[in-house]
Amino acid sequence: MAPAWWLSLALLTAPVSGLDHFRADASGSVGDTDTGALTNGKHYYASNERDLHLFADDVVDRGGLIVAVAADPGYILAAWADADALILVDLDPAITDLHRIYAAFFRAADDIDGFLELWSADGIARARELIVSAGEAHGDADTLLAIYDEARPAIARRFADLDRRMAAGDQPWLLSDAALYTRVAEMVRSGRVYAFRGDLTRAGIVGDLGRWLDDAELDVSLLYLSNAEQYFMYKQDFRDNMLAVPLADESLVLRTLPGRPAGFEYIVQDGADFRSSSPRPAPSSGRRPSTSAPTVRAEPRPAAPSSTSPASSSASTRTRARGSGATPRRERRRSSQPPPPPQPRPSTASPSTPPERSSPSASTPSTASSAPGSSASTPTPPPPCRSSPARRERSRPGVPSTRSLGGSMSRGIRPI
């Protein structure tokens, strides 16, 4: 198999302003030679995130440099963003080899139909010719052909499914819009796509990439993590790797987490919040909110004061319905001014009867009772937004800009 830096060299066909310094550093790297066991013991040749269109509004025409994990989502996001360059990282060496196949096909196919044909049964003969040519330099054509034969049916189904879903939501995407396809094909042909074998949780290529980008004065506008965070602990190597990535001032971190009962939650977070230090120890997993995190349920009801910090009280939380078709939007905006005191409930209880608590959690402060005749009262946050019956939303202190775009459960993610 070719070294992990194959694509850094294979795609460098033309100089691009701002990338020369990075190219010089990256060309000598072999990536991470040990990335441990495969996730779930399998190759994810085709992503199973079926609602990437939920990211489109946040991504469109952002430009800049994208760092992405996984197989196909990076190309889809780069097309929407009109990215200047794309850096792909995956711990599975078969996926980095798959990116070589993608590169060969993007170079050879002048349009969407030609590209899709190479993944179809009708285009197998032509595809194999291109793959053999791509493997000649490293003597690993047989390896690439085996990956293509195994991956092709899943990738063909993936593209067909995405096309149906994008069309249902009237969302142009990489393989439906000629202009978007040209953006990515030209990136590949001009040497602005790089792929590396890398592990987010180990010291190695991810940290190196961050340092090389910083030395080259290149900032990352989009960091796409997929659902990788559900498989590891937030340990120091991961934190160091993420802090090494030079995120632009207006950057976004995109991630997914499994929803319930099925599907994924699509989450957008401001890069500045992702990088910000937390006053508490890092959570054991990106998907495990602490027990002190307040819960917003489907139906509005009076809520006890949350443990959310003042910084997050001005947050705007946006949700969208998951799935194809229209994506209705609901917003909840919290004023920076304290909300008015809650109105007392009609009750026949005597004044000495202690008020009911809205939550039994010991970690959530209860509403302070006022003595008879006293005007003092602890402000209560406004009632939660109305959402679908299946939705719950958990926020985290200190992460005001984490927004869930859809799915059956949305979770706030702590900064690194």
N, C-alpha and C positions, 0 to 999 in steps of 0.2 A: 504494500500500500504506500502511496506517496506520502511524504512528510506533511505535517499539518500546515506548513506554510505554503503549500502548493498554490492556493488561489491568490495569495498575495503576489506571487510571481506571474502566475498564468494570466491574470487579468490586467497586469500593468502594461497596457499597450499604448498609452498616450499620457503625457504629463498633464496634470491637473493642478491648477493654482491652489496653494494651501495644503496639498496632500503630499508634496515631494518629500518633506522632512519625515512625515509619518511613514511614507513608503520606504524610505531608506532604513529606518529602524525596524520596521515590520518584516522586511524581506529576509532578515537573518534569523528570524524566529522559527522554531520547530513546534511551537505551541506546547500544550501540556501532553506529555507522553503517557501519563497515568491519570485517568479520570474515573477510575473505579468501575463499579458495576453499572450496567445499563438501568435506566429508570424502568421499573416493573419488568425488567428482563427482556425488553423488546425494543425494536427500532421504530421510532415514530416518523415514518417516511412522509406521512400526511398528518397535518394537525387535525385534532378533533374539536377545535373551537369553531363552531359553526356560525356564530353571530358576530364576526369581526366588524361588520358594518356599524355596530354600535360605537366603534372608535372613530368612525370616519369624520364626523363633525369636528372633533377635537384635533384631528391630525391634518386635515386638508390644507395643502399649500404652506405648511410650516417651514419647509426647506431644512437646511442644516444637515447634520450627520446623524444617522440612526444606528444604534447598537441593538441587535435583536438576537434572541435565541430561537431554536426550533427550525423547521424546514421551510414551509411556504409563507408564514405570516410576515416575515421581514420584507419580502418582495411586494406584498399587498400594501403594507403600510408605506413603503418607500414610494410607490406609485401615487397614492393619495397625497403624500407630503411633498412631492416633487423634491425629493431628497438630493443633497449634493453628493453624498456617499453613503454606503451601507456596509456595516461591519457585522458579520454573522459569527456567532459563537455557539458551539454545542459540544457536550461531553461525549457524544456518540461519534466515533470516527466514520461510521457509515453515513451519517448525515453530512459531515463535511465533504465526503466523497460525492454524495448526492448533489451538493452545491456545484461541484465540477460539472455534473451532467446538466444542471440548470444553466450554467454558464455557456456550455456548448450549444444548447438549444436556443437560448436567447440570441446568441451570435448568429446562428444559422437561419432562424425564422424571421422573415421580414414582417410578419403580421400575426395577429392572434390565431387565425385559422391554421397557419403553418406551425405555430407553437403547439397548439392543442393536438394537431395530427401526430406529432412526435410522441405523444403520450397515449395514442389510440392504437388499436390493433392494426389499422391500415398503415400506420407510420413506423412500425417496428423495424423494418429493414433499413429505412433511412436513419432512424435513431441509432441503430447499432453501428452504422458507418461513422456517425459523428462521435460516438462514444469511443470507438476504437482509435480514432484520430486523436481524441483528447487524452487517451491513456498511453499513447506511444512514448511521450517524453519521459514518463516515469515507469514504463514497463508494467503497468497495472491495469491494462485494458480488460483482462478477464474479471478482475475484481469489480470494476465499474459495470461491466455487462451483467454480472450476477446481481448487483444492487438494482440496476434498472429492471431486470426481469422480475425481481421480487417486489419492487416498489410501484411499478407502472400501474397495475390495476387499482391499487388504493389511491394513487394520485389522480388517475382519471375520474374515479368516483368522487373524490374530494372536489375537483374543479367543477364537475357537473352539479354537485349539491350546492356549492357556493354560488354558482351562477343562478340557480333557481331562487335562492334566498335573497341575493342581491337584487334580482329583478323584481321579486315580490315587494321589496321595500323601495323600488325605484332608485337604487344606489349604484351608480357607475363604479366599476372596479377594474383591476388590472387586466382581466381577460374578457371584458365587455366593451371597453372604451379604447379606441386606437391610440389616442393621445397618451393615456396612462400606460399602455403597453410600451409605447415608444420611449417614455421616460426611463423605464427600467432597462429595456434593451440597450439604450444608449449608455446608461451607467455601466453596464457590463462591458460593452464594447470599448468604452473609454477608460477602463481600468479603475473604476470607482467602487467596485464591490470586492470585499475581502472576507475570507472565511477562515476560522481557526478552530481547532479542537481545544476546548477549554472547560474548566470546572469553576463555576461561580464561587464555590465554597473552599477553594484551595489557593494558596499563594502560587502565582504562576502567571499565565498569559493574560488573564483579565486585569490584574494589577499592572502588568507591563503595557497593555493597551492604553490604560488610563494615563500612565506616565508619558508614553509616546505622543498621545494626543495633546497632553498638556504642553510638552516641549514644542510641539508643532503649532501651538496656540489655536487648536481646533476644539470646539465645544460640541457636546452632544445635545441635540434638540429633543430626541425621543429615545427612551430606554425601554425596551419591551422585554419583560421577564416571563411572559406566559404564566403558567401555574407552577413554575419551578420552586417557588418558596414553600409550597406545601410539603416538599420532600426532605427538607433539611432544617437544622436549627440555625438561628441567627447567631453564629459564633464569630469570633474575632476576624478570621480570614475573610469571611463573606463581608463583614462590615468594612474591613480595610479595602477590599476589592471595589466595593461600591463607592466608597469615599474617594478612591483614586480616579474614578470616572469623572472627567470635567464636564459637568452638566451646565448648560447655558442658563442664563437668568430666567428665561421663560420656558424652560424645558418641562417635559412631562414624563412621568413614569407610568407605563401601561402594564397591567397585569391581569390575570384571570385567576379565579379560585372556584373550586367545585360548588355548584349550587345544590339545592335540595328541592325536590327529590332527584333532579337530574340536571344536566347542562352545566353552564359556567356562569359565574358573575364576572362582569367586565368592569374593571376599576381603573380610574384615572387619578393620578396624584401629582401635585406640583413637585418638580424636582427639588426645590428649596426645602420643602417639608420632608421629603425623603431623606435628605442629607442632614437635616437638623438633628442635633443631639437630643437625647431623651433624658429627663431627670431620673428615670427609673432604669433598672437593668433591662436589656433587650428581651423581648418575649422569646419563649422557647421555639415558637414557630410563627411564621407569618400569618397563619390562619387561625390562631388561637387567641381571641381577645381575652383580656384579663377579666376576672369576675367583677371588677369595679366599673367596667364600662357600661354606661346606661344603654338600655334597649329601647328602640322606637318600634312600636308595634303597629299593626295595620290600622286599627280603629283609634281615632283620637280620644284621649281621655286625660284628665288632670294627671300631671307627672310630678314626682318628688324632685327636689333640686338635684341635679346630676353632679358628678365629680369632675365634669368637663372644665378645663382651665379657662380663664378669661380670654385667652387668645383664640380659642375655638368658638367663643360665643358669637362672633361675627361671621361665622362660616356660612357658606351657601351650599346646601346639599341638593344635588340633582339626581333624579332617577329617570330611567326610561324603561318601558316594557321590553322584555326580552323576546326575541324571535323575529320572524320575517314580518313584512307589512309595516304599517304605520308605527311610529314610536312616540306615543304621547308623552309629554313632559310634565312633570310636577315639580314644583320648587318649594323649598322651605327656607326662608331667610330670617336670620336672627339679628335683631337690632343690637348695636353695641351698648345701648342704654338698658338699664335694668327694667324688666317687664313690670307692669303694675301688680300689686299684691292680688292673690287669688280671692275670688268672691267666696264668702263662707257658704257651706252647704246647708240647706234647710235640714234641721234635725230636731228631734224631740228629746234628745239626750240632755242631761243636766249639764250646767257649765263646768262642773268638775270632771265630766267624762273626758278622758284623753282623746284627742283626734285620731282618726284612723290613719295609718301610714299607707302610702300608695305602693310601697315596695317593702318586702320583708328583708331585703338584703342588708346585712350588717355593714357592708362597705359603702352603701349609698346613704348620705345624710338624710335624716327625716326632716319634715317641715316643723319648724319651731312653733309651739303654741303660744298664743298671746294671753296674758292675764286679762281678766275682765276689765274693760275700760282702757286698755292699752292699745295704742295704734301700731305698735311694733309688729312686724311680720317679716319673715324671710321670703324674698321674691321667689316665685316659681317660674321656670321656663315655660314658654308657650306650648300648647299641646302639639304632639307630633303630627307630621303630615299624614294624610290619608293615602293609602297605597293598596296594592292588590292584597287579597287575603293571605296569600302565601308568603308575603314579603316581611322580613324583619331587617332592621338596619342597626348596626352597631358602630358607634363612633369612638374615637380614641382621643384622650386629652393630648393636646399639642399637635394634632394632625387636622387642621381646619380645612385643608383643600383636597381631602380624599373624597372622590365622588363615585358613586356606583351608577353604572349606566344600564344595568338590567340583570335579571336572573332571579332566582327564588330566594337568595339571601345575599345581602351585601355586608361586608365587614370592613371596618376601618383598619388600616395597616399602620403599625407604629413606624416612626422613622428609624433609620438604621443607627 
